[in-house]
Amino acid sequence: MPGTPLPDPAICEQARLSRDARFDGLFFTAVSSTGIYCRPTCPAPPARSRNVRYYANAAAAEAAGFRPCLRCRPELSPADGSWRRGDGALARALKLIDEGFLAEAPLATLAERVHLGERQLRRLFTARLGAPPIGVHGTRRLLFAKQLLTETALPVTEVALAAGFGSLRRFNTCFRDAYGLAPRALRQRPGAGQDDVLALRLNYRPPYDFAAMLDFLRGRALPGVEEVDATTYRRVLGDAAAPGWLRVGPWPRGSGGDGHALKLELHGCPPSRLLPVVERVRRMFDLDADPQAIAGVLSTDVQLHPLLHARPGLRLPSGWDGFEIAVRAVIGQQVSVTAARTITARLAQRHGTPLPDGLATAGLRLLFPGPEQLADADLSGIGLPTARAATVRAIAQALVEGRVDFDAGHALEDFVARWTTLPGIGPWTAHYIAMRALGHPDAFPAGDLVVQKHLAGDAAGSPRLRAATLSRRAEDWRPWRAYAVIHVWREAALAQQAATTSRATGARRKAA
């Protein structure tokens, strides 16, 4: 890992002048003559090079005294760089901050979670990011508030709550101190959001294959819990006391911006949950990935190179809820995706929570059951083998007792080690959960038959690679092994679709 996450200044300069969206969020441009910092894609005329400074993240730019641009809106940038997705202490600390850890716990607790001293963690942040952890946390809150003020009609009091401020007075003071204007000054669309649906823009770095993402989710969608059509993904969220729904689709063309964004619509999401929900959607749809960094590693493999070249925008599809993904992983052991979906749908229908009549809509009518509901549940009669039913209940009980979790502060090896202590959970299942529940980029289910068969090749002399052999080969793919898996899965799925179409065409011709 380099000494600083900031790209080379020459690369930053070229990206700034060309407004290259692939570098959005990888650095920020600050102009000393205006006191403003921008995204590299800012449509404003480029400033003179002698007045430009580059910062690795928004917090560093704000710590240096710069204010965010109102035109390009730095709050829309994807997360800052691929380096933060690994297992290093800094990366894990940033993941926890993204999940709102410092809103409820002191810095000392954060340092303890990543196995560093408080002073050491503060020095690490300042040296690498140009801002202390509290500064990163504060910038994150204020930029999210800025987005809500700009894109929605939420009352300022609710914006303050959504951004993690318990006091409106404190929010107003912090906002004025940081940006030099009152929060209400950013109000641009006073009539927006009156239909009780909140719409937010979620940017990504191109390229992005949203159609492939929807295909993956569509094949696994649980009837009643989620729905995927040709252009959007919908699902229920919340709990029985306060259920709601979300919808994710492409950002409409002609609606402003550079077009590299998805549109998130929310209904029934309380203000205090807005930021966690947005972060979860960003993880689920892998909106912070850096395709250049991923391709730079995986394309060196002779078998992966054509897959990366054919589908450069393929992302890592995560899941909405960790427990739901864990249940799916167990049910999916040694059965097809279609069979696993059928059994999981039966489980959800029997033990899920029906939505109230006023909230249920076409295709969405129940919440997936939580650990408490399945810890002692009767799972007979849905097609689930006895041993796997016991594993589902064991997972639920372990989560209730806190023996396992989906904490972003865990390194991959620690996560896998914890989960494989549970009965019925082997390395394949633990890595699958890490890949789809955490969105961990280096999770690698080496025992996956599809990957083993595809990468065996004609010269391997075997119908598939052994897990140990595949694991050794995959060392060169770190820290992006999960993306290699997704590319192989996508290739296999398309080949199967083509074969099915060919058989159907042949049958029609014979019938004719």
C-alpha positions as CSV (number, residue, x, y, z in Angstrom):
1,M,0.0,0.0,0.0
2,P,1.5,3.4,-0.9
3,G,2.3,6.0,1.6
4,T,-0.7,8.1,0.6
5,P,-3.9,7.2,-1.2
6,L,-3.6,10.3,-3.4
7,P,-2.9,9.4,-7.1
8,D,0.2,10.9,-8.7
9,P,-0.1,14.7,-9.2
10,A,0.5,14.3,-12.9
11,I,-2.4,11.9,-13.2
12,C,-4.6,14.1,-11.1
13,E,-3.8,17.1,-13.4
14,Q,-4.6,15.1,-16.5
15,A,-7.9,13.8,-15.0
16,R,-8.9,17.3,-13.8
17,L,-8.3,18.9,-17.2
18,S,-10.1,16.1,-19.1
19,R,-12.9,15.8,-16.4
20,D,-12.4,12.0,-16.3
21,A,-15.2,10.4,-14.4
22,R,-13.1,7.3,-13.7
23,F,-11.3,9.4,-11.1
24,D,-14.4,10.7,-9.3
25,G,-13.8,10.4,-5.6
26,L,-10.2,9.3,-6.0
27,F,-9.1,12.9,-5.3
28,F,-10.5,16.4,-5.0
29,T,-9.3,19.6,-6.6
30,A,-9.0,22.7,-4.3
31,V,-8.5,26.1,-5.8
32,S,-6.6,28.6,-3.5
33,S,-7.9,31.7,-5.3
34,T,-11.6,30.7,-4.6
35,G,-11.4,28.6,-1.4
36,I,-13.5,26.0,-3.1
37,Y,-12.8,22.3,-3.6
38,C,-14.4,20.2,-6.4
39,R,-14.7,16.8,-8.0
40,P,-12.4,16.1,-10.9
41,T,-15.5,16.1,-13.1
42,C,-16.6,19.7,-12.2
43,P,-18.1,21.4,-15.2
44,A,-16.7,24.8,-14.2
45,P,-13.8,26.2,-16.4
46,P,-10.5,24.6,-15.1
47,A,-8.5,26.7,-12.7
48,R,-4.9,27.7,-13.4
49,S,-2.5,24.9,-12.3
50,R,-0.6,27.2,-10.0
51,N,-3.8,27.8,-7.9
52,V,-4.7,24.1,-7.7
53,R,-4.0,21.7,-4.8
54,Y,-5.0,18.1,-4.7
55,Y,-6.4,16.2,-1.7
56,A,-7.1,12.5,-1.2
57,N,-10.6,13.1,0.3
58,A,-13.1,15.7,1.2
59,A,-12.2,15.8,4.9
60,A,-8.6,16.8,4.1
61,A,-9.8,19.6,1.8
62,E,-12.1,20.9,4.4
63,A,-9.4,20.6,7.1
64,A,-7.3,22.8,4.9
65,G,-10.0,25.5,4.9
66,F,-11.8,24.8,1.6
67,R,-15.6,24.7,1.1
68,P,-17.4,22.2,-1.2
69,C,-18.4,23.4,-4.7
70,L,-22.1,24.0,-5.1
71,R,-22.0,23.2,-8.8
72,C,-20.3,19.8,-8.9
73,R,-21.3,18.8,-5.4
74,P,-18.5,16.7,-3.8
75,E,-21.0,14.9,-1.6
76,L,-22.0,12.9,-4.7
77,S,-18.5,11.3,-5.2
78,P,-18.1,7.6,-4.7
79,A,-15.9,6.6,-1.7
80,D,-12.3,7.5,-2.0
81,G,-10.3,4.8,-3.5
82,S,-9.9,1.0,-3.8
83,W,-7.2,0.9,-1.0
84,R,-9.9,1.5,1.6
85,R,-11.6,-1.8,0.8
86,G,-8.9,-4.1,2.2
87,D,-8.2,-5.4,5.7
88,G,-5.7,-2.8,6.9
89,A,-6.4,-0.9,10.1
90,L,-7.1,2.3,8.3
91,A,-9.5,0.6,5.8
92,R,-11.4,-1.2,8.6
93,A,-11.7,2.0,10.6
94,L,-13.1,3.9,7.6
95,K,-15.7,1.1,7.1
96,L,-16.8,1.5,10.7
97,I,-17.0,5.3,10.4
98,D,-19.1,4.8,7.2
99,E,-21.5,2.7,9.3
100,G,-21.8,5.6,11.8
101,F,-19.6,4.1,14.5
102,L,-18.3,7.4,15.9
103,A,-21.9,8.7,16.2
104,E,-22.4,6.3,19.1
105,A,-18.9,5.5,20.4
106,P,-15.7,7.5,21.3
107,L,-12.5,7.4,19.3
108,A,-10.9,5.2,21.9
109,T,-13.4,2.4,21.2
110,L,-12.9,2.7,17.4
111,A,-9.1,2.4,17.9
112,E,-9.7,-0.7,20.1
113,R,-11.8,-2.3,17.5
114,V,-9.0,-2.0,14.9
115,H,-6.3,-3.1,17.4
116,L,-4.5,0.3,17.6
117,G,-4.0,2.9,20.3
118,E,-6.1,6.1,20.1
119,R,-3.1,8.3,19.5
120,Q,-1.7,5.9,16.9
121,L,-5.0,5.8,15.0
122,R,-5.2,9.6,15.0
123,R,-1.7,9.9,13.7
124,L,-2.4,7.3,11.0
125,F,-5.5,9.2,9.8
126,T,-3.7,12.5,9.7
127,A,-0.6,11.1,7.9
128,R,-2.6,9.1,5.3
129,L,-5.8,11.2,4.9
130,G,-4.9,14.7,6.0
131,A,-7.6,14.7,8.6
132,P,-8.2,13.1,12.0
133,P,-11.0,10.4,12.4
134,I,-13.4,12.9,14.0
135,G,-12.8,15.2,11.0
136,V,-13.6,12.4,8.5
137,H,-16.7,11.6,10.5
138,G,-17.8,15.2,10.6
139,T,-17.3,15.8,6.9
140,R,-19.2,12.7,6.1
141,R,-22.2,13.9,8.2
142,L,-22.2,17.5,6.8
143,L,-21.9,16.4,3.1
144,F,-24.8,14.0,3.6
145,A,-26.8,16.8,5.1
146,K,-25.8,19.0,2.1
147,Q,-27.2,16.3,-0.3
148,L,-30.5,16.1,1.6
149,L,-30.9,19.9,1.6
150,T,-30.2,20.1,-2.1
151,E,-32.2,17.1,-3.4
152,T,-35.1,16.7,-1.0
153,A,-37.8,18.8,0.8
154,L,-37.1,17.2,4.2
155,P,-37.5,19.8,7.0
156,V,-34.2,21.0,8.3
157,T,-34.8,19.4,11.6
158,E,-35.1,16.0,10.0
159,V,-32.0,16.7,7.9
160,A,-30.1,17.4,11.1
161,L,-31.4,14.1,12.6
162,A,-30.5,12.1,9.4
163,A,-27.0,13.5,9.5
164,G,-26.5,12.4,13.1
165,F,-27.0,15.7,14.9
166,G,-29.2,15.5,18.1
167,S,-29.6,19.3,18.2
168,L,-30.8,21.6,15.4
169,R,-28.8,24.5,16.9
170,R,-25.6,22.4,16.9
171,F,-26.3,21.4,13.3
172,N,-26.8,25.0,12.2
173,T,-23.6,26.1,13.9
174,C,-21.5,23.3,12.4
175,F,-22.9,23.9,9.0
176,R,-22.2,27.6,9.1
177,D,-18.7,27.1,10.5
178,A,-17.8,24.6,7.8
179,Y,-19.6,26.1,4.7
180,G,-20.1,29.7,5.5
181,L,-23.9,29.7,4.9
182,A,-27.0,28.6,6.6
183,P,-28.5,25.2,5.8
184,R,-31.7,26.8,4.3
185,A,-29.6,28.6,1.8
186,L,-29.1,25.3,-0.1
187,R,-32.8,24.8,-0.6
188,Q,-33.4,24.4,-4.4
189,R,-36.5,22.3,-4.8
190,P,-39.1,23.3,-2.2
191,G,-41.8,21.2,-3.8
192,A,-39.9,18.0,-4.0
193,G,-40.7,14.9,-2.0
194,Q,-44.3,15.7,-1.2
195,D,-45.5,12.3,-2.3
196,D,-43.8,10.7,0.6
197,V,-41.1,9.1,-1.6
198,L,-37.6,10.4,-1.0
199,A,-35.3,10.3,-4.1
200,L,-31.5,10.5,-3.8
201,R,-28.7,10.4,-6.4
202,L,-26.1,7.7,-5.9
203,N,-23.0,8.2,-8.1
204,Y,-20.4,5.6,-9.2
205,R,-17.2,5.5,-11.2
206,P,-17.8,4.3,-14.8
207,P,-18.1,1.8,-16.3
208,Y,-21.0,0.2,-14.5
209,D,-23.0,-2.8,-15.9
210,F,-26.3,-2.2,-14.1
211,A,-28.1,-4.7,-16.4
212,A,-25.8,-7.5,-15.2
213,M,-26.3,-6.5,-11.6
214,L,-30.1,-6.7,-12.1
215,D,-29.7,-10.1,-13.8
216,F,-27.9,-11.5,-10.9
217,L,-30.4,-10.2,-8.4
218,R,-33.4,-11.2,-10.5
219,G,-32.3,-14.8,-10.5
220,R,-32.3,-14.8,-6.7
221,A,-35.2,-12.5,-5.9
222,L,-37.6,-13.8,-3.2
223,P,-41.2,-13.3,-4.1
224,G,-43.0,-11.0,-1.7
225,V,-39.7,-9.7,-0.3
226,E,-38.1,-8.2,-3.4
227,E,-38.9,-7.7,-7.0
228,V,-36.6,-7.1,-10.0
229,D,-37.9,-5.9,-13.4
230,A,-36.1,-4.9,-16.6
231,T,-34.8,-1.6,-15.1
232,T,-35.3,-1.5,-11.3
233,Y,-34.8,-3.4,-8.1
234,R,-37.4,-3.1,-5.2
235,R,-37.5,-4.6,-1.8
236,V,-39.0,-4.1,1.7
237,L,-36.9,-2.7,4.5
238,G,-37.2,-1.8,8.2
239,D,-39.0,-3.9,10.7
240,A,-42.5,-4.9,11.7
241,A,-43.0,-1.7,13.7
242,A,-41.8,0.6,10.9
243,P,-41.7,-1.1,7.5
244,G,-41.0,0.6,4.3
245,W,-39.6,0.0,0.8
246,L,-36.9,1.1,-1.5
247,R,-36.4,1.2,-5.3
248,V,-33.1,1.4,-7.2
249,G,-32.9,2.2,-10.9
250,P,-30.9,4.3,-13.4
251,W,-30.6,8.0,-12.8
252,P,-33.0,9.5,-15.5
253,R,-31.2,11.0,-18.5
254,G,-31.5,14.8,-18.8
255,S,-31.9,15.2,-15.0
256,G,-28.6,16.9,-14.5
257,G,-25.2,15.6,-13.6
258,D,-22.9,13.4,-15.7
259,G,-25.2,10.4,-15.8
260,H,-23.0,8.1,-13.8
261,A,-25.5,7.5,-11.1
262,L,-28.4,5.4,-9.8
263,K,-31.6,6.7,-8.4
264,L,-32.6,5.6,-4.9
265,E,-36.2,6.0,-3.9
266,L,-37.3,5.4,-0.3
267,H,-40.7,5.2,1.4
268,G,-41.2,4.8,5.1
269,C,-37.6,5.2,6.1
270,P,-37.2,7.3,9.3
271,P,-34.7,10.2,9.1
272,S,-32.4,8.5,11.7
273,R,-32.0,5.5,9.4
274,L,-31.4,7.4,6.1
275,L,-27.6,7.4,6.2
276,P,-27.2,3.7,7.1
277,V,-29.7,2.8,4.4
278,V,-27.9,4.8,1.8
279,E,-24.6,3.2,2.8
280,R,-26.2,-0.3,2.7
281,V,-27.5,0.4,-0.8
282,R,-24.1,1.7,-2.0
283,R,-22.5,-1.6,-0.7
284,M,-25.3,-3.8,-2.2
285,F,-24.8,-2.3,-5.6
286,D,-21.0,-1.9,-5.3
287,L,-21.1,1.8,-6.1
288,D,-17.7,2.6,-4.6
289,A,-15.7,0.1,-6.7
290,D,-12.7,1.3,-8.8
291,P,-12.9,-0.6,-12.1
292,Q,-9.4,0.5,-13.1
293,A,-7.8,-0.9,-10.0
294,I,-9.6,-4.2,-10.3
295,A,-8.9,-4.7,-13.9
296,G,-5.3,-3.8,-13.4
297,V,-4.8,-6.8,-11.2
298,L,-7.2,-9.4,-12.7
299,S,-6.4,-8.7,-16.3
300,T,-2.9,-10.2,-15.9
301,D,-4.5,-13.7,-15.7
302,V,-4.7,-15.1,-19.2
303,Q,-8.2,-16.6,-18.6
304,L,-9.6,-13.7,-16.7
305,H,-8.3,-11.1,-19.2
306,P,-11.0,-11.7,-21.9
307,L,-13.7,-11.6,-19.2
308,L,-12.6,-8.2,-17.9
309,H,-12.3,-6.9,-21.4
310,A,-15.8,-8.1,-22.4
311,R,-17.5,-6.8,-19.2
312,P,-15.4,-4.0,-17.6
313,G,-18.4,-2.7,-15.7
314,L,-19.2,-5.9,-13.8
315,R,-19.6,-5.2,-10.1
316,L,-19.9,-7.4,-7.0
317,P,-23.6,-7.9,-6.1
318,S,-24.0,-7.8,-2.4
319,G,-27.2,-8.4,-0.3
320,W,-29.4,-6.2,1.7
321,D,-29.3,-8.1,4.9
322,G,-26.5,-10.2,6.3
323,F,-28.7,-12.8,8.0
324,E,-30.8,-13.2,4.9
325,I,-27.6,-13.9,2.8
326,A,-26.3,-16.4,5.4
327,V,-29.6,-18.3,5.2
328,R,-29.5,-18.3,1.4
329,A,-25.9,-19.5,1.5
330,V,-26.8,-22.5,3.7
331,I,-29.9,-23.4,1.6
332,G,-27.9,-23.0,-1.6
333,Q,-25.2,-25.6,-0.6
334,Q,-25.0,-28.2,-3.4
335,V,-28.2,-27.2,-5.1
336,S,-29.0,-25.0,-8.0
337,V,-29.7,-21.2,-7.7
338,T,-33.3,-21.9,-8.8
339,A,-33.8,-24.6,-6.2
340,A,-32.3,-22.5,-3.4
341,R,-34.5,-19.6,-4.3
342,T,-37.6,-21.8,-4.2
343,I,-36.8,-23.2,-0.7
344,T,-35.8,-19.8,0.6
345,A,-39.1,-18.3,-0.7
346,R,-41.0,-21.0,1.2
347,L,-39.1,-20.2,4.4
348,A,-39.9,-16.5,4.0
349,Q,-43.6,-17.1,3.3
350,R,-43.9,-19.3,6.4
351,H,-41.9,-17.3,8.9
352,G,-41.7,-13.7,7.4
353,T,-43.7,-10.8,8.7
354,P,-46.6,-9.7,6.4
355,L,-46.7,-6.0,5.7
356,P,-49.8,-3.9,6.7
357,D,-52.4,-3.7,4.0
358,G,-51.8,0.0,3.5
359,L,-48.1,-0.5,2.8
360,A,-48.1,-3.7,0.8
361,T,-47.8,-3.1,-2.9
362,A,-47.8,-5.4,-6.0
363,G,-44.8,-7.7,-5.6
364,L,-43.9,-6.6,-2.0
365,R,-45.8,-8.0,0.9
366,L,-43.5,-9.3,3.7
367,L,-40.3,-8.9,5.6
368,F,-37.7,-11.6,5.7
369,P,-37.6,-13.2,9.1
370,G,-34.8,-12.2,11.5
371,P,-32.6,-14.4,13.7
372,E,-34.9,-14.3,16.6
373,Q,-37.7,-15.7,14.5
374,L,-35.7,-18.6,13.1
375,A,-33.6,-19.6,16.1
376,D,-36.2,-22.2,17.2
377,A,-38.3,-22.3,14.0
378,D,-39.9,-25.4,12.5
379,L,-38.3,-25.6,9.1
380,S,-39.7,-29.0,8.1
381,G,-41.9,-29.4,5.0
382,I,-40.2,-26.7,2.8
383,G,-37.7,-29.0,1.1
384,L,-34.8,-28.2,3.4
385,P,-32.7,-31.2,4.5
386,T,-32.6,-31.8,8.3
387,A,-28.9,-31.0,8.6
388,R,-29.2,-27.7,6.8
389,A,-32.3,-26.7,8.8
390,A,-30.2,-27.3,11.9
391,T,-27.5,-25.1,10.5
392,V,-30.0,-22.2,9.8
393,R,-31.2,-22.4,13.4
394,A,-27.6,-22.5,14.6
395,I,-26.7,-19.4,12.7
396,A,-29.7,-17.6,14.0
397,Q,-28.9,-18.6,17.6
398,A,-25.2,-17.6,17.2
399,L,-26.3,-14.1,15.9
400,V,-28.7,-13.7,18.8
401,E,-25.9,-14.6,21.2
402,G,-23.3,-12.4,19.5
403,R,-20.9,-15.3,18.7
404,V,-20.9,-14.2,15.0
405,D,-21.9,-11.0,13.3
406,F,-21.5,-8.9,10.1
407,D,-19.2,-6.3,11.6
408,A,-17.2,-4.4,9.0
409,G,-14.3,-4.1,11.5
410,H,-13.3,-7.7,11.1
411,A,-10.6,-8.8,8.7
412,L,-11.6,-11.5,6.2
413,E,-9.6,-14.3,7.9
414,D,-11.1,-13.4,11.3
415,F,-14.6,-13.4,9.8
416,V,-14.1,-16.8,8.2
417,A,-12.6,-18.3,11.3
418,R,-15.5,-17.2,13.4
419,W,-18.2,-18.5,11.0
420,T,-16.5,-21.9,10.3
421,T,-16.9,-22.7,14.0
422,L,-20.6,-23.1,13.4
423,P,-21.9,-26.6,12.5
424,G,-22.5,-26.9,8.7
425,I,-20.5,-23.8,7.8
426,G,-17.3,-24.6,5.8
427,P,-14.9,-22.3,4.0
428,W,-17.1,-22.1,0.8
429,T,-20.1,-20.9,2.8
430,A,-18.1,-18.5,5.0
431,H,-16.4,-16.9,2.0
432,Y,-19.8,-16.7,0.2
433,I,-21.3,-14.9,3.1
434,A,-18.3,-12.5,3.3
435,M,-18.6,-11.8,-0.4
436,R,-22.3,-11.1,-0.5
437,A,-23.2,-10.0,3.1
438,L,-20.1,-7.8,3.6
439,G,-19.3,-7.1,0.0
440,H,-15.7,-8.1,0.8
441,P,-13.7,-7.8,-2.4
442,D,-11.2,-10.5,-1.6
443,A,-13.6,-13.2,-0.4
444,F,-12.9,-16.4,-2.4
445,P,-15.0,-19.6,-2.2
446,A,-12.3,-21.8,-3.6
447,G,-14.5,-24.8,-3.4
448,D,-17.0,-23.4,-5.9
449,L,-17.6,-25.9,-8.7
450,V,-18.4,-23.4,-11.4
451,V,-15.2,-21.5,-10.8
452,Q,-13.2,-24.8,-10.6
453,K,-14.6,-26.1,-13.8
454,H,-14.3,-22.8,-15.8
455,L,-10.7,-22.2,-14.8
456,A,-9.5,-25.7,-15.3
457,G,-9.0,-25.1,-19.0
458,D,-8.3,-27.6,-21.7
459,A,-4.7,-28.0,-20.7
460,A,-5.4,-28.8,-17.1
461,G,-6.0,-32.5,-17.7
462,S,-8.9,-32.5,-15.2
463,P,-12.6,-31.5,-15.4
464,R,-12.0,-29.1,-12.6
465,L,-9.3,-27.6,-10.4
466,R,-8.9,-28.7,-6.8
467,A,-9.6,-26.0,-4.2
468,A,-6.0,-25.9,-3.0
469,T,-4.7,-25.5,-6.6
470,L,-7.2,-22.7,-7.3
471,S,-6.4,-20.9,-4.0
472,R,-2.7,-20.9,-4.9
473,R,-3.4,-19.5,-8.4
474,A,-5.8,-16.9,-6.9
475,E,-3.0,-15.4,-4.7
476,D,-2.1,-13.2,-7.7
477,W,-5.7,-11.8,-7.8
478,R,-5.6,-10.3,-4.3
479,P,-7.2,-8.1,-3.1
480,W,-9.9,-8.6,-5.8
481,R,-10.6,-12.4,-5.8
482,A,-14.3,-11.9,-5.3
483,Y,-14.5,-10.0,-8.6
484,A,-12.8,-13.0,-10.4
485,V,-15.6,-15.2,-9.0
486,I,-18.3,-12.8,-10.2
487,H,-16.8,-12.7,-13.7
488,V,-16.6,-16.5,-13.9
489,W,-20.2,-16.8,-12.6
490,R,-21.4,-14.3,-15.2
491,E,-19.6,-16.0,-18.0
492,A,-21.1,-19.4,-17.0
493,A,-24.6,-17.9,-16.6
494,L,-24.5,-16.4,-20.1
495,A,-23.2,-19.7,-21.6
496,Q,-26.1,-21.5,-19.9
497,Q,-28.6,-19.0,-21.2
498,A,-27.2,-19.3,-24.7
499,A,-27.4,-23.1,-24.5
500,T,-31.0,-23.0,-23.3
501,T,-31.9,-20.6,-26.1
502,S,-30.2,-22.8,-28.7
503,R,-32.1,-25.9,-27.5
504,A,-35.4,-24.0,-27.5
505,T,-34.7,-22.8,-31.1
506,G,-33.8,-26.3,-32.2
507,A,-37.0,-27.7,-30.7
508,R,-39.1,-25.1,-32.5
509,R,-37.5,-25.9,-35.8
510,K,-38.1,-29.6,-35.3
511,A,-41.7,-29.0,-34.4
512,A,-42.1,-26.8,-37.5
